[in-house]
Amino acid sequence: MRKFSYIFILMFVLMIVSSQMAWAEDVVDTGDNAWILTSSALVLLMTPGLAFFYGGMSSVKNINNMIFMVFMCIAIVSVQWVFWGYTISFGPDIGGFFGGLSEAGLHGITPDSVSGTISTYTFVAFQATFAIITVGLILGSVEGRMKFGSCLVFIVLWATFVYDPVCHWVWGGGWAGNMGILDFAGGTVVHINSGAAALALVLMLGRRKSANIRPPANVPMVALGASLLWFGWFGFNAGSELAADGRAAFAWVITNTAAATACFTWVMCEWIHRGKPTLLGAASGAVAGLVAVTPASGFIGPLGSVQLGIMAGVGCYFACVKLKAALGYDDALDVVGVHGIGGTIGALATGLYCTKMVMGPDGVDGLFIGWGAEGFRQMGLQIIGISATWGYAFAMTIIIALILKYTMGLRTTEEQENTGLDLTQHGEAAYHLELEAVSTLKE
């Protein structure tokens, strides 16, 4: 009888231990959770920062309109994400292309739900901020000529049919992630996606009249916006580790190094090419470096980040100065040159400089690290991801723009553009000047 008692006690202890072990697998790590909640706030701050960045670069008669369009991305995408955006991005995989609708309205997700070591609601919040800013990035290309109402509908449609599926491809269990295409924090999902969409949208809208292409209205505002973006980007990249660990700190340093290098490189390119350095160039260079390092920040080493920063500074500068003029598209605030080209440079550089030293033994040595077959294979995968994202985002944006063009109308009238969208679309000026100055602005 005593033997059976010992056996029963042993079985009971084992049951308790096993249940505690199972529970431990699903427990929220408070440090990780706090860091990702903080990162979510940092990334959300990037969208107002982007609004300042774009607003300062806009014509004085379109500042409010530009800030307003970007700001509305927070209001619209936040709600869209809860209703169906999250489940299309991260719901159960359907064919490798998008998630199912089982989690629409965040159905089945409770405060006790866990994703890895963080609350599922923390993950939902973090990923929502990425969706918000990606749509906002596109809007800098259309300064001074897109109907505000059409812009609001565009935000919903593009987030649903472009951002969410591409997000699922890479991060939600879709075909790109399963193939091994590397994108740590959004080179393809965010930057190539928005850059390709910007190119499609400006081609559909057409060029502005030369009289409506004006210098930036407020360069200090541009610098403020770039500073907020740089600050928030640490949540963007270091937060994408989804843990408060050494790799998150590593991504922080890699991000800052690439941004600083690209900032300096852009200024030097401008100084040599045009004869004078500008604050606008420094701000643009920093953003170009941040864009390019986004897909690589958790995969490459410090020296690789310096080389990546140089590539971004040179490549994005000449894309904005030379490529746009050569191809003739009217991308008002250089979304294609900074985000489309910068994201492409970063995605390619990820395949060149990724290293097992950072990624661990299950990682990959890039082409410039190992010079082996796996490096060539990874470069091939990166090219597939780049090409698929450029093609899909461009084609789908054309379709969305065509739908809007033949239903609501896409472009404002010539008279509205000449007067400025602040007054004609919203009835308010960015600056309350003297009456005479306002009259001049209307003219």
C-alpha positions in Angstrom: 0.0 0.0 0.0 2.9 2.4 0.9 4.5 1.6 -2.5 1.3 2.8 -4.3 1.2 5.9 -2.1 4.8 6.8 -3.2 3.8 6.2 -6.9 0.7 8.4 -6.5 2.7 11.2 -4.9 5.4 11.0 -7.7 2.8 11.1 -10.4 1.1 14.1 -8.7 4.4 16.0 -8.5 5.2 15.2 -12.2 1.8 16.5 -13.2 2.4 19.8 -11.3 5.8 20.2 -12.9 4.6 19.4 -16.4 1.7 21.8 -16.1 4.0 24.5 -14.8 6.4 23.8 -17.8 3.5 24.1 -20.3 2.3 27.3 -18.6 5.9 28.7 -18.8 5.9 28.3 -22.5 2.9 30.7 -22.8 3.8 33.2 -20.2 4.4 36.9 -21.0 7.9 38.1 -20.4 7.3 41.5 -18.8 10.6 42.9 -20.0 9.9 41.9 -23.6 6.3 43.1 -23.4 7.3 46.5 -22.0 9.9 47.0 -24.7 7.6 46.1 -27.6 4.8 48.3 -26.1 7.4 51.1 -26.0 8.5 50.3 -29.5 4.9 50.5 -30.7 4.7 54.0 -29.3 8.0 55.0 -30.9 6.8 53.7 -34.3 3.4 55.4 -34.0 5.3 58.7 -33.3 7.0 58.2 -36.7 3.8 59.0 -38.6 3.4 62.5 -37.1 7.1 62.9 -37.7 6.6 61.9 -41.3 3.8 64.4 -41.5 6.2 67.2 -40.4 8.9 65.9 -42.8 6.5 65.9 -45.8 4.7 69.0 -44.7 7.9 71.0 -44.5 8.9 69.9 -48.0 5.6 70.8 -49.5 4.6 74.1 -51.2 3.4 76.7 -48.7 -0.1 76.4 -50.1 -0.3 72.6 -49.5 1.3 72.1 -46.1 -2.0 71.5 -44.2 -3.2 69.1 -46.9 -0.1 67.0 -46.8 0.0 66.8 -43.0 -3.7 66.1 -42.9 -3.4 63.2 -45.4 -0.6 61.5 -43.5 -2.3 62.1 -40.1 -5.5 60.5 -41.3 -3.6 57.2 -41.9 -3.5 56.8 -38.1 -7.2 57.2 -37.8 -8.2 55.0 -40.8 -5.6 52.2 -40.7 -5.9 51.8 -36.9 -9.6 50.9 -37.4 -9.1 48.9 -40.6 -6.4 46.8 -38.8 -8.7 45.8 -36.0 -11.6 44.8 -38.3 -9.7 42.9 -41.0 -6.2 44.1 -41.6 -4.6 42.1 -38.8 -6.2 38.8 -39.8 -5.3 39.2 -43.5 -1.7 39.8 -42.4 -1.3 37.3 -39.6 -4.4 35.0 -39.7 -4.2 31.3 -40.7 -2.3 31.0 -44.0 -4.3 30.6 -47.2 -2.1 29.5 -50.1 0.9 31.4 -48.9 -0.6 34.7 -50.1 -2.9 36.0 -47.3 -4.4 35.1 -43.9 -7.9 33.9 -43.3 -10.6 35.9 -41.7 -10.9 33.9 -38.6 -9.4 36.7 -36.5 -11.5 39.5 -38.0 -12.4 42.0 -35.3 -9.6 40.4 -33.3 -12.0 37.5 -32.7 -10.6 35.0 -30.2 -7.7 37.2 -29.0 -8.0 37.9 -25.3 -5.8 39.8 -22.8 -4.4 36.4 -21.9 -3.4 35.5 -25.4 0.4 35.2 -26.0 2.6 35.5 -29.1 6.0 34.2 -28.2 7.0 36.0 -25.0 4.7 39.0 -25.5 1.0 39.6 -25.3 -0.8 39.0 -28.6 -2.4 42.5 -28.2 1.1 43.9 -27.9 2.0 42.2 -31.2 -1.2 43.5 -32.8 -0.4 47.1 -31.7 3.2 46.9 -32.9 2.3 45.6 -36.3 -0.5 48.2 -36.7 2.0 51.0 -36.5 3.9 49.5 -39.5 0.7 49.3 -41.5 -0.1 53.0 -40.7 3.2 54.5 -41.7 3.6 52.4 -44.9 0.4 54.0 -46.4 1.5 57.4 -45.2 4.9 57.1 -47.0 3.1 56.9 -50.4 1.3 60.2 -50.0 4.4 62.4 -50.2 4.5 61.6 -53.9 1.1 63.2 -54.7 1.6 66.6 -53.1 -0.6 69.3 -54.5 -2.9 67.3 -56.8 -4.9 64.4 -55.2 -8.5 64.8 -54.1 -8.7 64.5 -50.3 -11.8 62.3 -50.4 -10.2 60.0 -52.9 -7.1 59.9 -50.7 -9.1 58.6 -47.7 -10.6 55.8 -49.8 -7.2 55.0 -51.3 -5.8 54.5 -47.8 -8.4 51.8 -47.0 -8.1 50.0 -50.3 -4.3 50.1 -50.5 -3.9 48.9 -46.9 -6.3 46.0 -47.5 -5.2 44.8 -51.0 -1.5 45.6 -51.0 0.0 46.1 -47.6 -1.8 43.3 -45.8 -1.1 40.5 -48.3 2.6 41.5 -48.7 3.0 41.6 -45.0 1.6 38.1 -44.8 4.0 36.9 -47.5 7.0 37.9 -45.5 6.0 37.9 -41.8 2.7 36.1 -41.5 3.6 32.6 -42.7 3.4 33.3 -46.4 5.5 32.1 -49.3 8.3 34.7 -49.1 9.1 34.0 -45.5 8.9 30.3 -46.0 11.3 30.5 -48.9 13.9 32.2 -46.7 13.6 35.8 -48.1 15.1 38.0 -45.4 13.4 41.2 -44.2 14.1 42.0 -40.6 11.9 45.1 -40.2 10.3 46.1 -43.5 12.6 46.7 -46.5 10.1 44.9 -48.8 7.0 45.1 -46.7 7.2 48.8 -46.0 9.7 50.6 -48.2 9.7 48.8 -51.6 5.9 48.4 -51.2 5.3 52.1 -50.7 7.9 53.2 -53.3 6.4 51.0 -56.0 2.9 52.3 -55.1 4.1 55.9 -55.2 5.5 55.4 -58.7 2.2 53.9 -59.9 0.1 56.7 -58.3 2.1 59.6 -59.7 2.0 58.0 -63.2 -1.8 57.8 -62.9 -2.1 61.4 -61.6 0.2 63.0 -64.1 2.6 65.8 -63.7 2.1 69.1 -62.0 2.3 72.5 -63.8 5.8 73.9 -63.4 4.3 77.0 -61.7 3.0 74.7 -58.9 6.4 73.1 -58.3 7.8 75.2 -55.5 10.7 75.1 -53.0 10.1 73.5 -49.5 8.0 75.8 -47.4 9.7 75.1 -44.1 13.1 73.4 -43.9 13.3 73.5 -40.1 10.1 71.5 -40.1 11.7 69.0 -42.4 14.6 68.7 -39.9 12.2 68.2 -37.0 10.3 65.5 -38.9 13.5 63.7 -39.8 14.6 63.8 -36.2 11.3 62.3 -35.0 11.7 59.6 -37.7 15.3 58.8 -36.6 14.1 58.6 -33.0 11.1 56.4 -33.8 13.1 54.2 -36.1 14.8 52.6 -33.1 11.4 51.1 -32.2 10.9 50.2 -35.8 14.1 48.1 -36.2 15.2 47.2 -32.6 11.6 46.4 -31.7 11.3 44.0 -34.6 13.4 41.5 -32.6 10.2 41.2 -30.5 12.3 40.8 -27.4 14.4 43.0 -25.1 17.6 41.1 -25.7 21.1 41.6 -27.1 20.0 41.4 -30.7 17.6 44.2 -30.2 20.5 46.4 -28.9 22.6 45.2 -31.8 19.9 46.3 -34.3 19.8 49.7 -32.5 23.5 50.3 -33.1 23.4 49.0 -36.7 20.4 51.3 -37.4 22.1 54.4 -36.0 25.4 53.7 -37.8 23.8 53.2 -41.2 21.7 56.3 -40.8 24.6 58.5 -39.7 26.8 57.2 -42.6 24.1 57.8 -45.2 23.5 61.3 -43.8 27.2 62.2 -44.1 27.5 60.5 -47.5 24.4 62.4 -49.0 25.8 65.7 -47.8 29.2 65.0 -49.4 27.5 63.9 -52.7 25.5 67.1 -52.7 28.5 69.3 -51.8 30.6 67.8 -54.6 27.7 67.7 -57.2 26.0 71.0 -56.5 28.7 73.0 -54.7 26.9 73.5 -51.4 25.6 71.2 -48.6 22.0 71.7 -47.4 20.1 70.9 -44.2 17.4 69.4 -46.5 20.0 67.0 -47.9 21.2 66.0 -44.5 17.7 65.1 -43.4 17.0 63.2 -46.6 20.3 61.3 -46.3 19.5 60.2 -42.8 16.1 59.0 -43.8 17.6 57.1 -46.8 20.0 55.4 -44.5 17.2 54.4 -42.1 15.2 53.0 -45.0 18.1 51.0 -46.4 19.1 49.5 -43.1 15.6 48.4 -42.2 15.6 44.9 -43.8 19.2 44.3 -42.8 19.4 45.6 -39.2 19.1 42.2 -37.5 21.3 40.4 -40.0 24.4 42.4 -40.8 27.5 43.5 -38.8 28.7 47.0 -37.9 31.1 47.3 -40.9 28.4 46.0 -43.2 26.1 48.8 -41.9 28.7 51.4 -42.8 29.0 50.1 -46.3 25.2 49.9 -46.5 25.0 53.6 -45.4 27.4 54.7 -48.1 25.4 52.7 -50.7 22.2 54.3 -49.5 23.6 57.8 -49.4 25.0 57.7 -53.0 22.2 55.6 -54.5 19.3 57.5 -53.1 20.9 60.9 -53.8 21.4 60.2 -57.5 18.0 58.4 -57.7 16.3 61.6 -56.5 18.5 64.0 -58.6 19.1 62.0 -61.8 16.7 59.0 -62.1 13.6 61.1 -61.6 14.6 63.6 -64.2 15.7 60.9 -66.7 12.4 59.0 -66.4 10.2 62.0 -66.2 7.8 61.0 -63.4 6.7 63.7 -61.0 7.3 62.3 -57.5 6.9 65.5 -55.5 8.8 64.5 -52.3 11.0 61.7 -53.7 9.2 58.7 -52.2 10.4 56.5 -55.1 14.0 57.7 -54.8 14.3 57.4 -51.0 11.9 54.5 -50.2 11.7 52.5 -53.4 15.4 52.7 -54.3 16.5 52.8 -50.6 14.4 49.7 -49.8 15.8 47.9 -52.8 19.4 48.7 -51.9 18.7 47.5 -48.4 17.1 44.3 -49.5 20.0 43.5 -51.8 22.6 44.5 -49.2 20.9 42.1 -46.8 21.8 39.3 -49.2 25.4 40.6 -49.5 26.2 41.3 -45.8 24.0 39.0 -43.7 26.2 36.8 -41.5 25.9 33.8 -39.1 27.8 35.8 -36.6 24.7 37.9 -36.1 22.0 35.4 -37.2 23.3 32.4 -35.4 24.2 28.9 -36.7 20.9 28.6 -38.5 21.5 31.8 -40.4 23.1 32.5 -43.7 26.5 34.0 -44.7 25.8 36.5 -47.5 27.5 36.7 -50.8 30.2 39.2 -49.6 30.7 37.2 -46.4 31.0 33.6 -47.4 31.4 33.8 -51.2 29.7 30.4 -51.3 26.7 28.8 -52.8 24.4 29.8 -49.9 25.4 33.5 -50.5 24.4 33.2 -54.2 21.2 31.4 -53.2 20.3 34.1 -50.7 20.9 36.9 -53.3 18.6 35.0 -55.7 15.9 34.9 -53.0 16.3 38.6 -52.2 15.9 39.4 -55.9 12.8 37.3 -56.0 11.3 39.2 -53.0 12.2 42.6 -54.5 10.8 41.8 -57.9 7.6 40.3 -56.5 6.9 43.3 -54.2 7.7 45.9 -56.9 5.5 44.1 -59.4 2.5 43.4 -57.1 2.5 46.8 -55.4 2.8 48.6 -58.7 0.1 46.6 -60.5 -2.4 46.7 -57.6 -1.9 50.4 -57.1 -2.7 51.0 -60.8 -5.9 49.1 -60.4 -6.9 50.9 -57.2 -6.1 54.3 -58.9 -8.2 53.4 -62.0 -11.2 52.5 -59.8 -11.0 55.8 -58.0 -10.4 57.7 -61.2 -13.6 56.5 -62.8 -15.7 56.6 -59.7 -14.8 59.5 -57.4 -12.2 61.1 -59.5 -8.5 61.1 -58.6 -7.0 64.5 -59.4 -8.1 67.9 -58.3 -8.9 70.7 -60.8 -6.3 73.0 -62.3 -7.9 75.9 -60.5 -7.7 74.1 -57.1 -4.1 73.2 -57.7 -3.2 76.8 -58.6 -4.9 78.1 -55.5 -3.5 75.4 -53.3 -5.2 72.4 -51.6 -5.1 74.0 -48.1 -7.7 76.5 -49.1 -9.6 74.6 -51.7 -9.8 71.2 -50.0 -9.9 72.3 -46.3 -10.6 76.1 -46.2 -7.7 76.8 -43.9 -4.2 78.1 -44.4 -1.1 76.7 -42.6 0.0 80.2 -41.6 -2.3 83.0 -40.7 -0.5 85.8 -42.6 -1.5 89.4 -43.1 -4.4 89.9 -45.5 -2.1 91.0 -48.3 0.0 87.9 -48.0 -3.0 85.7 -48.0 -4.3 87.3 -51.2 -0.9 86.7 -52.8 -1.1 83.1 -51.7 -4.5 82.7 -53.4 -3.1 84.1 -56.6 
